[in-house]
């Protein structure tokens, strides 16, 4: 652990913290304020890092990857890391009388931490962020304009509604690049190959129609989750991550109840994930919006039946190597990946550490195996930006969607 002691009055600075994922708070607050902790336990698992929760104390602020202390003149101090590919960086700023103590802890392989005193906190943050992205080989493709069904139809989306909006977009000359089908096309969470009763068709029926209209087809998936009511869960209960009681772990609360995560240390799970990825590509979806990615990086009892973190995100699914996104951590890795200015940072494959109680830096980007002569590269979307309501509704606006 690295520490710095600043001889400054805590009441004279604000603290800038980075949230663990997009359900976590990222705040600029007076250092002497209290950092809140979610009251509901499921929020700890679904929206935060249970291993490094918000402090709940006045004058004690915890942050992931980066932290800054800001003076009224815009100057201050910035703590950052030179790399975050396989490690988690935990920062804490603590008011102690008339001083401030800052600590930076690395969980996983050692990485260099930086601590800059600066006259321009924003400029230093931007410089360190660019440096981190360069060290982690970040890709910065041009953003795409994406129409997403979720914010118009939620789970009630139909095949006809998708095509109607696409035709209207073409008729009115709206400059969308991608029409993306979101949650609701599938029979249940985990049953991606089976259409829901209300969808009025199948997800594989959509891409050709969109392509004829000049749009790229996009598809939403939460590949690492399964509902207890799904056929996937009924057929393969042994594929689920388990708790100390040897029962499938509940890893969050959504879709009207608890849900489970796949055990990505199970060889059959990895094979199934490859099949899912290849199938989505085969249907004609080069653009994948991947959600609830923290499900691939939770602690529990996997094939080893040890309460450890044997989490290997589906590295074998990374074969096409054109889709890699960044998971902030492995207890509650990005549900919706954090993004800045419509971009995200990719990372390298996860590494499993054998010691009980440690965590694995996972690859949240989940990519398809090579498809025969693909026309376009597989592109993920992180749900961290704006999406577009239905064109048939009164109010429309453009998306700065992540690519």
C-alpha positions in Angstrom: 0.0 0.0 0.0 1.2 3.5 -0.9 0.4 6.4 1.4 0.7 10.2 1.2 0.1 12.6 4.1 -1.0 16.2 3.2 -0.7 19.0 5.7 -3.9 20.7 4.6 -7.2 21.4 6.3 -9.7 18.8 5.1 -12.5 21.4 5.0 -10.7 23.3 2.2 -10.8 20.6 -0.5 -13.3 18.5 -2.4 -12.7 14.9 -3.3 -13.4 13.5 -6.8 -14.1 9.7 -6.8 -14.6 7.3 -9.6 -17.4 4.8 -9.3 -16.7 1.1 -9.5 -19.2 0.7 -12.4 -22.0 2.8 -13.8 -24.4 1.8 -11.0 -21.8 3.2 -8.5 -21.6 6.8 -7.7 -19.0 9.0 -9.2 -19.0 12.2 -7.1 -17.3 15.5 -6.5 -18.0 16.3 -2.8 -16.5 18.1 0.2 -14.0 15.8 1.8 -15.7 16.2 5.1 -19.0 14.9 3.9 -20.1 11.4 4.5 -19.9 8.8 1.7 -23.1 6.9 1.6 -23.5 3.1 1.6 -26.5 1.4 -0.1 -28.9 0.1 2.4 -30.0 -2.9 0.3 -27.6 -5.9 0.3 -28.3 -6.7 -3.3 -27.0 -3.2 -4.3 -23.7 -4.1 -2.8 -23.4 -7.1 -5.2 -25.1 -5.7 -8.2 -24.0 -2.1 -8.1 -20.8 -1.9 -6.1 -17.6 -3.7 -5.2 -18.4 -5.7 -2.1 -14.7 -6.0 -1.3 -14.3 -2.2 -1.3 -17.7 -0.6 -0.5 -18.2 3.1 0.1 -16.9 3.9 3.6 -20.2 5.1 5.2 -18.0 7.5 7.3 -17.7 11.3 7.3 -14.4 12.4 6.0 -13.5 9.0 4.5 -14.0 8.5 0.7 -13.2 5.5 -1.4 -12.6 5.4 -5.1 -11.7 3.0 -7.8 -8.8 3.4 -10.2 -8.4 7.2 -9.7 -8.9 9.8 -7.0 -8.4 13.6 -6.9 -8.4 16.3 -4.2 -9.5 19.7 -5.6 -8.7 23.1 -4.1 -11.0 26.0 -4.8 -8.6 27.3 -7.5 -8.8 24.1 -9.5 -5.5 22.8 -8.5 -4.9 19.9 -6.1 -3.7 16.3 -6.3 -4.4 13.4 -8.5 -3.8 9.7 -7.8 -3.9 7.3 -10.7 -2.5 4.0 -11.9 -0.3 3.3 -15.0 -2.1 0.1 -15.7 -5.3 -1.7 -14.7 -5.3 -4.7 -16.9 -5.1 -7.5 -14.3 -5.3 -5.5 -11.1 -7.8 -3.5 -9.0 -6.7 -0.1 -7.6 -8.4 1.1 -4.5 -8.0 4.7 -3.3 -9.0 6.2 0.0 -8.8 9.8 1.2 -9.2 10.2 5.0 -9.5 13.4 6.9 -7.4 13.2 10.1 -7.6 16.4 12.1 -5.8 19.1 10.2 -4.3 16.7 7.7 -5.4 14.4 4.9 -4.1 10.8 4.5 -4.4 9.2 1.0 -3.7 5.6 0.4 -3.6 3.5 -2.8 -3.9 -0.3 -2.7 -3.3 -2.6 -5.6 -5.1 -6.0 -5.5 -3.5 -8.3 -7.9 -0.2 -8.0 -9.8 1.8 -4.9 -8.8 1.3 -1.8 -10.9 2.8 1.6 -10.6 0.7 4.2 -8.9 1.2 7.9 -9.6 0.5 10.9 -7.2 0.7 14.3 -8.8 0.4 17.7 -7.2 -0.9 20.0 -9.9 -2.3 23.4 -10.6 -4.8 21.9 -13.0 -6.6 18.8 -11.7 -8.8 18.4 -14.8 -5.8 18.6 -17.2 -3.8 16.2 -15.1 -6.8 13.7 -15.0 -7.1 13.9 -18.7 -3.3 13.3 -19.2 -3.3 10.3 -16.8 -6.4 8.9 -18.4 -4.9 9.1 -21.9 -1.7 7.5 -20.5 -3.7 4.7 -19.0 -5.6 4.1 -22.2 -2.4 4.0 -24.2 -0.8 1.5 -21.8 -3.9 -0.7 -22.0 -4.1 -0.4 -25.8 -7.5 1.4 -25.8 -9.3 1.5 -29.1 -11.0 4.8 -30.0 -13.2 4.1 -33.1 -15.6 6.7 -34.3 -18.9 6.7 -32.4 -22.0 5.3 -34.1 -25.5 6.6 -34.1 -27.6 3.8 -32.6 -31.4 3.4 -32.3 -32.1 1.2 -29.3 -35.5 -0.4 -28.7 -35.2 -0.4 -24.9 -36.2 3.2 -24.1 -39.3 3.0 -26.3 -40.6 -0.5 -25.7 -38.7 -2.0 -22.8 -39.4 -5.7 -22.8 -42.5 -5.3 -25.0 -40.5 -4.9 -28.2 -41.8 -6.8 -31.3 -40.3 -7.6 -34.6 -42.9 -5.4 -36.3 -42.0 -2.4 -34.1 -38.3 -2.8 -34.9 -39.0 -2.8 -38.7 -41.5 0.0 -38.5 -39.1 2.3 -36.8 -36.3 1.4 -39.2 -38.5 2.1 -42.2 -39.5 5.5 -40.7 -35.9 6.3 -40.0 -35.0 5.6 -43.7 -38.1 7.5 -44.9 -37.2 10.6 -42.9 -33.5 10.4 -43.6 -32.5 10.0 -40.0 -28.7 9.2 -39.9 -28.7 6.1 -37.8 -25.9 3.5 -38.3 -27.3 0.7 -36.1 -30.7 -0.5 -35.2 -30.3 -2.4 -32.0 -32.8 -5.0 -30.6 -32.8 -4.9 -26.8 -34.2 -7.1 -24.0 -37.5 -8.7 -24.7 -36.9 -10.8 -27.8 -35.8 -13.9 -25.8 -38.1 -16.4 -24.0 -36.3 -15.8 -20.7 -33.0 -14.6 -19.3 -30.5 -17.2 -20.6 -32.9 -18.6 -23.2 -31.4 -16.6 -26.0 -32.1 -19.1 -28.8 -35.9 -19.2 -28.1 -38.2 -16.3 -29.0 -40.5 -14.8 -26.5 -44.3 -15.3 -27.1 -44.9 -11.7 -27.8 -42.0 -10.9 -30.1 -43.9 -12.0 -33.2 -41.0 -13.7 -34.9 -37.4 -14.5 -34.1 -34.3 -12.4 -33.6 -32.7 -14.1 -36.6 -35.5 -12.7 -38.8 -34.4 -9.1 -38.2 -30.9 -8.5 -39.6 -31.6 -9.1 -43.3 -34.5 -6.7 -43.2 -32.4 -4.0 -41.5 -29.5 -4.6 -44.0 -31.9 -4.0 -46.9 -32.8 -0.6 -45.3 -29.1 0.2 -45.0 -28.7 -0.3 -41.2 -26.4 -2.6 -39.2 -28.3 -4.9 -36.9 -27.4 -4.8 -33.2 -28.5 -7.3 -30.4 -28.6 -7.0 -26.6 -27.3 -10.0 -24.6 -26.6 -10.6 -20.9 -24.6 -13.7 -21.6 -23.4 -14.5 -18.1 -26.9 -14.5 -16.4 -29.7 -17.0 -16.1 -33.2 -16.7 -14.6 -34.3 -19.5 -12.2 -37.3 -19.9 -14.5 -35.3 -20.3 -17.6 -34.8 -23.6 -19.5 -31.1 -23.0 -19.3 -31.3 -23.2 -15.5 -33.6 -26.2 -15.5 -31.4 -28.1 -18.0 -28.0 -27.2 -16.4 -28.3 -26.3 -12.7 -24.7 -27.5 -12.4 -23.6 -24.6 -14.6 -24.5 -22.0 -12.0 -22.1 -20.4 -9.6 -22.8 -21.7 -6.2 -22.6 -20.5 -2.6 -21.1 -22.1 0.4 -24.3 -24.1 0.8 -23.8 -25.6 -2.6 -27.0 -23.8 -3.9 -27.0 -21.5 -6.9 -26.0 -18.0 -5.8 -28.5 -15.1 -6.2 -26.3 -12.4 -7.8 -28.8 -9.5 -8.1 -32.5 -8.6 -8.3 -34.1 -7.7 -11.6 -36.8 -9.0 -14.0 -39.1 -9.3 -11.0 -36.8 -11.4 -8.8 -33.4 -12.8 -8.2 -31.2 -14.3 -10.9 -28.1 -16.4 -11.1 -24.6 -16.3 -12.8 -23.0 -18.8 -14.9 -19.8 -20.5 -13.6 -17.2 -19.5 -16.2 -14.7 -22.0 -14.8 -17.0 -24.8 -16.1 -15.8 -26.1 -19.5 -19.3 -26.7 -20.7 -20.2 -23.1 -19.9 -17.4 -21.8 -22.0 -18.5 -24.0 -24.9 -22.0 -22.8 -24.6 -20.8 -19.1 -24.5 -18.9 -19.7 -27.7 -22.0 -21.3 -29.3 -24.1 -18.3 -28.3 -21.6 -15.8 -29.7 -21.2 -17.7 -33.0 -25.0 -18.0 -33.2 -25.6 -14.3 -32.8 -23.0 -13.6 -35.5 -24.6 -16.2 -37.7 -27.9 -14.6 -37.4 -26.3 -11.4 -38.8 -25.5 -9.3 -35.7 -22.0 -7.7 -36.0 -23.0 -5.3 -33.2 -23.5 -6.7 -29.7 -24.6 -4.7 -26.7 -23.3 -6.7 -23.7 -25.0 -6.1 -20.4 -24.7 -7.3 -16.8 -21.1 -8.3 -17.4 -20.3 -8.4 -13.7 -22.0 -11.8 -13.7 -18.8 -13.3 -15.2 -16.7 -12.1 -12.3 -18.3 -12.9 -9.0 -16.8 -14.9 -6.2 -18.3 -18.2 -5.3 -17.8 -22.0 -5.6 -17.2 -23.0 -9.1 -16.0 -26.4 -10.4 -13.5 -26.5 -7.6 -16.3 -26.1 -5.0 -14.1 -23.8 -3.0 -15.2 -20.5 -1.7 -12.6 -18.6 -3.6 -12.6 -16.6 -6.8 -11.8 -19.1 -9.6 -13.4 -16.7 -12.0 -12.0 -16.9 -15.5 -14.2 -14.8 -17.8 -14.8 -16.6 -21.0 -11.4 -16.0 -22.4 -12.0 -18.8 -25.0 -14.8 -16.6 -26.4 -12.3 -13.9 -27.2 -11.2 -15.6 -30.4 -12.1 -12.9 -32.9 -10.2 -10.5 -30.7 -12.0 -7.5 -32.1 -14.3 -7.0 -29.1 -12.8 -6.4 -25.8 -14.3 -4.1 -23.2 -13.2 -3.3 -19.7 -14.5 -4.7 -16.5 -13.8 -2.5 -13.5 -13.5 -5.5 -11.2 -14.5 -9.1 -10.5 -16.9 -9.0 -7.7 -19.3 -6.7 -9.4 -17.8 -6.1 -12.7 -19.5 -3.7 -15.0 -23.2 -4.1 -15.3 -23.1 -1.2 -17.7 -19.6 -0.4 -18.5 -18.3 3.0 -17.4 -17.6 5.3 -20.2 -16.2 8.8 -20.8 -17.2 10.9 -23.8 -18.7 7.9 -25.5 -15.6 5.7 -25.2 -14.4 2.8 -23.2 -11.1 1.1 -22.5 -10.4 -2.5 -23.4 -8.3 -4.9 -21.3 -6.4 -8.0 -21.8 -7.6 -11.5 -20.9 -8.2 -12.3 -17.3 -5.7 -14.1 -15.1 -6.7 -16.5 -12.4 -4.8 -16.3 -9.1 -4.8 -19.6 -7.2 -5.0 -18.3 -3.7 -8.3 -18.6 -1.9 -10.0 -15.3 -1.4 -8.3 -13.4 -4.2 -10.0 -12.0 -7.2 -9.5 -12.2 -10.9 -9.3 -9.3 -13.3 -11.8 -10.4 -15.9 -12.3 -9.6 -19.5 -15.8 -8.2 -19.7 -15.6 -7.9 -23.4 -17.1 -11.1 -24.7 -16.3 -11.8 -28.3 -17.3 -14.3 -30.9 -15.2 -17.0 -32.6 -14.3 -16.2 -36.2 -17.3 -16.3 -38.5 -16.9 -17.3 -42.2 -16.0 -14.2 -44.2 -17.5 -11.6 -41.8 -18.6 -8.4 -43.6 -17.9 -6.2 -40.6 -16.1 -6.6 -37.3 -18.0 -7.5 -34.2 -18.7 -4.3 -32.2 -19.9 -4.1 -28.6 -22.0 -1.4 -27.1 -21.7 -0.5 -23.4 -25.0 0.8 -21.9 -23.4 4.0 -20.6 -24.8 6.5 -23.0 -28.0 7.8 -24.5 -30.3 5.7 -26.6 -33.1 6.8 -28.9 -36.9 6.6 -28.2 -39.1 5.3 -30.9 -39.2 7.3 -34.0 -43.0 7.0 -34.0 -43.2 8.8 -30.7 -43.4 12.6 -30.5 -39.9 13.2 -29.0 -36.7 12.0 -30.7 -33.1 12.8 -30.3 -29.8 11.5 -31.6 -27.5 9.1 -29.8 -23.8 9.4 -29.1 -23.6 5.6 -28.6 -20.4 3.9 -27.7 -18.8 1.6 -30.2 
